[in-house]
Amino acid sequence: MINPSFISLALLVATALVAGYFAYIFDLKRQSYLLYWTAGWSFLALHYLGAGLSGGVGTLSVQAAFGQGLFAGAGIFFFLGARQYTHRPLRMSGAIGAGVVVLAWTAANAIGILPVPVLLASTVIYGAVGVEFWVESRVQETLADWLLTIVFFGWGALGLIFYFFQRSLTNLNITLEPLSALPATFAAMLMVMALYEEEKRRIERNMLALSNLNLAASSFAGGEIHRMLSQALDRVLGVVRLPAGALFLNHGDTQGPTSVVAVGLKDEFCKVAQEEGLDDYLVTLVSRLGGLMGFRDLRDDSLMALEKEDQIRRFRKLALDQQLRSVVAISLQAKEQAFGVLLLGSPDPRRFTPAELRLLLALGHQIGMAVENSLLIQQTSRRSEELHVLTASQNLGRAAAAIRCGEFLYRFAGHGSRRNAVRPGNRRRRSPAKSGPAGGKLPYGIRDSLAAAGFDPGQFR
């Protein structure tokens, strides 16, 4: 029969590989819950080490007690990771309190003061993790969260079974480690599955938020466009999980003024970039390269070959002065016209995945569309004001023409009245049709002025 110590050491290696995998994913994604899961799997690996050195969980040795304490500690980190994964408060004070209780319980069990093993505490902790995933499964309706609920409930129940039936299972040469490897394996696979489902949901949420920029831009005009750019930059930084970024906008005219919004960068960066013309140069360069340009590590000596252009050399120096090592630039364009450039930076070397680069291109296009809508709204507003002024001037001209026509009609009517007046001794009255010059007809210049002013010349005959 295989020695349980060898099984525990084999599980130690496998669990350490799982912890290393989640540490690698954390380095790429920078999600806090991945860090907690990495710590949980690391504690679980150390738990297998303690069980292997003690020769099995059935012995009440110091190594076995601390191994069970590490198992409970792993559950605490899994709980914190689950809270962070479900976007709920961490309850760090409660986690610290549980850790202190587990540590004191482990020490008391190791020296023989408290004979009850820490497996009971582990049952409660892993059950709490199962509850967190169960709540999330009801909210998101995802299969991975529902299966993780079953796995963690089973994991906690396994420790409870070994507590109550420890003597019978020991007589059958059954230890906790081989059986606990089954829920551990399923938990590792389902965590990876949940990771990708959460990533897909996060991208959908951010894309939906960014798609609202086109609608929000309709209410922005003039200086308010800076508020839209600030919101767009904050959302993009949240999507790619980067601490610093800047957005340069030249409104489609490389020779005109540039608007700039920055987060996580000093004012000197934007000021120098505008004074030296680096913003306009980057807008043109990134657009010419297809809308995307990136540097994984600006400290890499192989980039010296790119410093043949003075602007590249100055930009690299300026970025390094801001403690930036990874930089990616995305062109903001719509209908093949570049409106600006979006710069994102990180103080650590960062390798962007193809999916992230495609997402950044889509985000740049969304921001470009929003900027274009805002500019079109401003142009429409200006043209509407110009048309209003032109219409007002035309109405003023018509009013002046009407006043001139009114004065003439007044004189014309007065002249006709004098001619039609009945003189003493002459009872014959002139016919109204023959009153006025030329039989009462208006001159053509007056008739045209009345028509331009909106009057009917026939009513003045």
C-alpha positions in Angstrom: 0.0 0.0 0.0 1.2 3.5 -0.8 2.5 5.4 2.2 0.1 8.4 3.0 3.2 10.6 3.3 4.0 10.2 -0.4 0.4 10.9 -1.3 0.5 14.1 0.8 3.8 15.2 -0.9 2.3 14.5 -4.3 -0.7 16.7 -3.4 1.7 19.3 -2.2 3.4 19.6 -5.6 0.0 19.6 -7.4 -1.4 22.3 -5.1 1.7 24.4 -5.4 1.3 24.3 -9.2 -2.3 25.5 -8.9 -1.1 28.3 -6.6 1.6 29.3 -9.2 -1.0 29.3 -11.9 -3.3 31.7 -10.1 -0.3 33.9 -9.2 0.5 34.0 -13.0 -3.1 35.0 -13.8 -3.0 37.6 -11.1 0.2 39.1 -12.7 -1.7 39.4 -16.0 -5.2 40.4 -14.8 -4.4 42.3 -11.5 -7.7 41.2 -9.9 -7.6 41.2 -6.1 -9.6 38.0 -5.7 -6.9 36.1 -7.7 -4.4 37.2 -5.1 -6.5 35.8 -2.3 -7.0 32.5 -4.2 -3.3 32.3 -4.7 -2.8 32.7 -0.9 -5.5 30.1 -0.2 -3.9 27.5 -2.5 -0.5 28.2 -1.0 -1.8 27.6 2.5 -3.4 24.4 1.3 -0.1 23.2 -0.1 1.6 23.9 3.2 -1.2 21.9 4.9 -0.3 18.9 2.7 3.3 19.4 3.8 2.4 19.2 7.4 0.3 16.1 6.9 3.1 14.4 5.0 5.6 15.1 7.7 3.2 13.9 10.4 2.6 10.6 8.6 -1.2 11.2 8.3 -3.9 13.2 9.8 -4.8 10.4 12.2 -1.9 11.2 14.5 -2.4 14.0 17.1 1.0 15.4 16.6 2.1 19.0 16.4 2.6 18.8 12.6 -1.0 17.4 12.2 -2.4 20.2 14.3 -0.7 22.9 12.4 -1.6 21.2 9.1 -5.2 21.4 10.0 -4.7 25.0 11.1 -3.2 25.8 7.6 -6.3 24.0 6.0 -8.6 26.4 8.0 -6.4 29.3 7.0 -6.7 28.4 3.4 -10.5 28.5 3.8 -10.3 32.1 5.2 -8.4 33.2 2.1 -10.9 31.4 -0.1 -13.6 33.3 1.7 -12.0 36.7 1.1 -11.4 35.8 -2.5 -15.1 34.8 -2.9 -16.2 38.1 -1.3 -14.0 40.0 -3.7 -15.1 37.9 -6.6 -18.7 38.6 -5.9 -18.1 42.4 -5.5 -19.2 42.5 -1.9 -17.4 44.0 1.1 -14.4 42.0 2.3 -15.3 42.0 6.0 -11.6 42.1 6.7 -12.1 42.6 10.5 -14.1 39.4 10.7 -11.5 37.5 8.6 -8.8 38.7 10.9 -10.8 37.7 13.9 -11.4 34.2 12.5 -7.7 33.9 11.7 -6.8 34.8 15.3 -9.3 32.2 16.6 -7.9 29.5 14.3 -4.3 30.3 15.3 -5.1 30.1 19.0 -7.2 26.9 18.5 -4.3 25.3 16.6 -1.8 26.2 19.3 -4.1 24.9 22.0 -4.7 21.7 20.1 -0.9 21.2 19.4 0.1 21.4 23.1 -2.9 19.3 24.2 -4.9 22.0 26.0 -7.9 21.7 23.6 -8.4 18.2 22.3 -11.0 19.2 19.7 -9.3 19.4 16.3 -9.4 22.5 14.1 -11.3 20.5 11.5 -14.5 21.7 13.1 -13.5 25.4 12.4 -12.6 24.4 8.8 -16.1 23.0 8.3 -17.7 26.3 9.3 -15.2 28.3 7.1 -15.6 26.2 4.0 -19.4 26.3 4.5 -19.3 30.1 4.5 -17.3 30.0 1.2 -20.0 27.8 -0.2 -22.7 30.3 0.9 -20.9 33.1 -0.9 -20.8 31.2 -4.2 -24.4 30.1 -3.7 -25.6 33.7 -3.4 -23.5 34.6 -6.5 -25.0 31.7 -8.5 -28.5 33.0 -7.8 -27.6 36.5 -8.9 -25.6 35.7 -12.0 -27.2 32.3 -12.8 -23.8 30.8 -13.8 -23.0 27.1 -13.7 -19.5 27.5 -12.3 -20.7 29.4 -9.2 -23.3 26.8 -8.5 -20.8 23.9 -8.8 -18.4 25.7 -6.6 -21.1 25.9 -4.0 -21.5 22.1 -4.0 -17.7 21.6 -3.9 -17.1 23.8 -0.9 -20.0 22.4 1.0 -18.7 19.0 0.3 -15.2 20.0 1.2 -16.4 21.3 4.6 -18.5 18.2 5.2 -15.5 16.0 4.5 -13.7 17.4 7.6 -16.8 17.0 9.7 -17.1 13.3 8.6 -13.5 12.7 9.6 -14.0 14.3 12.9 -16.9 12.1 13.9 -15.7 8.9 12.2 -12.0 9.4 12.7 -11.3 6.1 14.6 -13.3 3.9 12.2 -11.6 5.5 9.1 -8.2 5.2 10.7 -8.8 1.4 11.2 -9.6 1.2 7.5 -6.4 3.0 6.6 -8.4 5.9 5.1 -6.9 9.3 5.6 -8.2 12.8 4.8 -5.6 13.8 2.2 -6.4 11.4 -0.6 -10.2 12.1 -0.3 -9.7 15.8 0.0 -7.8 15.8 -3.2 -11.1 15.2 -5.1 -12.9 18.4 -4.0 -9.6 20.3 -4.4 -9.3 19.2 -8.0 -12.8 20.2 -8.8 -12.4 23.5 -7.0 -9.3 24.3 -9.0 -11.0 23.6 -12.3 -14.2 25.4 -11.4 -12.2 28.5 -10.2 -10.6 28.7 -13.6 -14.0 28.4 -15.2 -15.4 31.1 -12.9 -12.4 33.3 -13.7 -13.2 33.3 -17.4 -17.0 33.8 -16.8 -16.3 36.7 -14.6 -13.9 38.2 -17.1 -16.5 37.9 -19.8 -19.1 39.6 -17.6 -16.7 42.4 -16.7 -15.9 43.1 -20.3 -19.6 43.2 -21.2 -20.3 45.6 -18.3 -17.5 48.0 -19.4 -18.5 47.8 -23.1 -22.0 48.7 -22.1 -20.8 51.6 -20.0 -18.6 52.9 -22.8 -21.3 52.5 -25.4 -23.3 55.0 -23.4 -20.7 57.6 -24.3 -22.4 58.2 -27.6 -25.7 59.0 -25.9 -24.0 61.1 -23.2 -22.1 63.1 -25.7 -25.4 64.6 -27.0 -25.6 66.7 -23.8 -22.0 68.0 -23.9 -21.0 71.1 -25.7 -18.0 73.5 -25.5 -16.0 73.0 -22.4 -18.2 70.2 -21.1 -16.5 67.8 -23.5 -13.6 67.6 -20.9 -16.1 65.9 -18.5 -16.9 63.3 -21.1 -13.2 62.7 -21.8 -12.5 62.3 -18.0 -15.3 59.8 -17.7 -14.1 57.8 -20.7 -10.5 57.7 -19.4 -11.6 56.5 -16.0 -13.6 53.7 -17.5 -10.9 52.6 -19.9 -8.4 52.5 -17.0 -10.9 50.4 -15.1 -11.2 48.0 -18.0 -7.5 47.3 -18.5 -6.6 47.8 -14.8 -3.9 50.4 -15.3 -3.0 53.2 -12.9 -2.1 56.0 -15.3 -3.3 57.4 -18.6 -3.8 60.5 -20.7 -6.1 61.5 -23.5 -5.1 64.0 -26.1 -7.7 65.5 -28.4 -6.9 67.8 -31.3 -10.5 68.0 -32.6 -9.5 66.7 -36.0 -7.0 69.5 -36.7 -3.4 68.7 -35.9 -2.5 72.4 -36.2 -5.3 73.6 -33.9 -5.5 73.6 -30.1 -5.3 70.3 -28.1 -7.5 69.3 -25.2 -5.9 67.0 -22.7 -7.1 64.9 -19.7 -4.8 62.9 -17.5 -5.1 60.5 -14.6 -2.2 59.2 -12.5 0.3 61.5 -14.3 1.9 64.8 -13.2 0.9 68.0 -14.9 4.5 68.3 -16.2 3.9 65.3 -18.5 1.0 66.9 -20.4 2.6 70.3 -20.4 5.8 69.1 -22.0 4.0 66.9 -24.4 2.0 69.8 -25.7 4.9 72.3 -25.7 7.1 70.0 -27.7 4.4 68.9 -30.1 4.6 65.2 -29.0 0.8 65.0 -28.8 0.3 65.8 -32.4 3.1 63.6 -33.4 1.6 60.6 -31.5 -1.8 61.3 -33.1 -0.3 61.1 -36.6 2.1 58.2 -35.8 -0.5 55.9 -34.1 -3.1 56.5 -36.8 -0.5 55.7 -39.5 0.4 52.4 -37.7 -3.1 51.2 -37.8 -4.5 52.7 -34.6 -2.4 50.9 -32.0 1.2 51.2 -30.7 2.7 49.6 -27.6 5.9 49.3 -25.6 6.1 46.4 -23.2 9.2 47.7 -21.4 10.6 51.2 -22.1 13.8 50.3 -20.3 14.6 47.6 -22.8 17.8 48.4 -24.6 16.5 47.1 -27.9 14.3 50.2 -28.2 17.4 52.3 -28.7 17.0 51.5 -32.4 13.7 53.4 -32.5 15.4 56.6 -31.2 16.5 57.6 -34.6 13.5 59.9 -34.6 13.9 62.7 -32.1 10.2 62.6 -31.1 10.4 58.9 -30.1 13.5 59.6 -28.0 11.8 62.5 -26.2 8.6 60.6 -25.6 10.6 57.6 -24.1 12.5 59.9 -21.8 9.3 61.7 -20.7 7.5 58.4 -20.0 10.5 57.1 -18.0 10.6 60.3 -15.9 7.0 59.5 -14.9 8.1 56.0 -13.8 6.2 54.3 -16.6 7.6 51.1 -18.1 4.7 49.7 -20.2 2.9 52.1 -22.5 0.2 51.5 -25.1 -1.3 54.2 -27.4 -4.7 53.9 -29.1 -5.9 56.2 -31.9 -9.2 57.9 -31.3 -10.8 57.9 -34.7 -14.2 57.7 -36.5 -14.7 57.3 -40.2 -11.0 57.0 -40.7 -10.4 60.5 -39.3 -8.1 60.7 -36.2 -9.4 63.0 -33.4 -6.7 62.2 -30.9 -4.8 59.6 -29.0 -5.2 57.6 -25.8 -2.1 56.8 -23.8 -2.2 54.1 -21.1 0.8 53.3 -18.9 2.0 51.1 -16.0 5.0 51.2 -13.7 5.5 47.5 -14.2 6.2 45.6 -17.4 2.9 44.6 -18.8 2.2 42.2 -21.7 -1.2 42.8 -23.2 -3.1 39.8 -24.5 -4.5 39.9 -28.1 -8.0 40.0 -26.6 -7.1 43.1 -24.5 -5.6 44.8 -27.6 -8.8 44.2 -29.6 -10.8 45.5 -26.7 -8.6 48.7 -26.5 -9.1 49.3 -30.3 -12.9 48.9 -29.8 -12.8 51.4 -26.8 -10.8 53.9 -28.9 -13.4 53.6 -31.7 -16.2 54.2 -29.1 -14.5 57.3 -27.7 -13.8 58.6 -31.2 -17.5 58.2 -32.2 -18.5 60.0 -29.0 -16.1 62.9 -29.8 -17.3 63.1 -33.3 -20.9 63.3 -32.2 -20.0 66.0 -29.8 -18.2 68.0 -32.5 -21.1 67.6 -34.9 -23.5 68.8 -32.2 -21.4 71.9 -31.7 -21.2 72.6 -35.4 -25.0 72.2 -35.7 -25.5 74.6 -32.8 -23.2 77.2 -34.4 -24.9 76.9 -37.8 -28.3 77.2 -36.1 -27.2 80.4 -34.4 -25.9 81.8 -37.7 -29.2 80.9 -39.5 -31.1 82.6 -36.7 -29.0 85.8 -37.0 -29.5 85.7 -40.8 -33.2 85.2 -40.5 -33.4 88.1 -38.0 -31.5 90.4 -40.4 -33.9 89.5 -43.2 -36.9 90.2 -41.1 -35.4 93.5 -40.1 -34.9 94.4 -43.8 -38.5 93.4 -44.5 -39.7 95.6 -41.7 -37.7 98.6 -43.0 -39.2 98.0 -46.5 -42.7 97.9 -45.0 -42.1 101.2 -43.2 -41.0 102.9 -46.4 -44.0 101.5 -48.2 -46.3 102.7 -45.5 -44.9 106.2 -45.8 -45.5 106.2 -49.5 -49.0 104.8 -49.2 -49.8 107.5 -46.7 -48.7 110.2 -49.1 -50.4 108.3 -52.0 -53.7 108.1 -50.1 -53.5 111.7 -49.0 -52.9 112.8 -52.6 -55.9 110.8 -53.8 -58.1 112.2 -51.0 -57.4 115.7 -52.1 -58.2 114.9 -55.7 -61.4 113.2 -54.8 -62.7 115.9 -52.5 -66.0 117.5 -53.5 -65.5 121.2 -54.3 -68.3 123.8 -53.8 -70.4 124.1 -56.9 -69.2 120.8 -58.3 -71.3 117.8 -57.2 -69.6 115.3 -59.4 -67.3 112.7 -57.6 -64.5 111.0 -59.3 -64.6 107.2 -59.7 -62.5 105.4 -57.1 -61.1 103.2 -59.9 -59.5 106.2 -61.4 -58.1 107.7 -58.3 -54.4 107.9 -57.8 -51.7 108.1 -60.4 -52.2 105.8 -63.4 -55.7 104.9 -62.4 -54.8 104.0 -58.8 -52.1 101.5 -59.8 -49.0 101.3 -57.6 -45.6 101.8 -59.2 -43.7 98.6 -59.8 -41.0 99.4 -57.3 -43.5 99.9 -54.5 -45.4 96.8 -55.5 -42.2 94.7 -55.3 -41.4 96.2 -51.9 -44.8 95.3 -50.6 -44.6 91.8 -51.9 -41.1 91.4 -50.3 -42.5 92.6 -47.0 -45.3 90.0 -47.1 -48.2 92.3 -48.1 -50.6 91.9 -51.0 -50.2 94.9 -53.4 -53.7 94.4 -54.8 -55.3 95.6 -51.6 -53.8 99.0 -52.0 -55.3 99.7 -55.4 
